[in-house]
Amino acid sequence: MLIIACFLPWAYYPDLSKNFTGFFSEQNRYGKPGKALVFFAVFTILLFIVPKVWAKRLNMVIAALALAFSVRCYMLFSACYRGTCPEKETGIYLIVIASVVMIIASVLPYVKLKDNGKP
């Protein structure tokens, strides 16, 4: 969901008459945060697949970084400037929601632990 949200419109700027996405902003002023979010999403998916405890712990860190970065993007793309406030679109909400879901899923992993026979 996070990867798809990077391609959706994040904000509409009425003074420019343009929609900004995770990969497009006017004259690349906000950079391309979609690249970082896609990296976090792919890395998190890979860590969900690895059935090791270290992978689950690392996954919590990566998911927390993704959440922090998505909140940063939300604040950056939805902030008013020079008296103009952009209209928030679907994608900006989805990146935050997807990041929250990722961190919840990383905190509650299913890992089979070996039983050593000790009480």
Buried (B, 14 or more C-beta within 10 A) or exposed (E): EBBEBBBBBBBBBEEEEBBBBBBBBEEEEBEBBBEBBBBBBEBBEEBBEEEEEEBBEBBBEBBBBBBEBBBEBBEBBBEEEEEEEBEBBEBBBBBBBBBBBBBEBBEEBEEEEEEEEEE
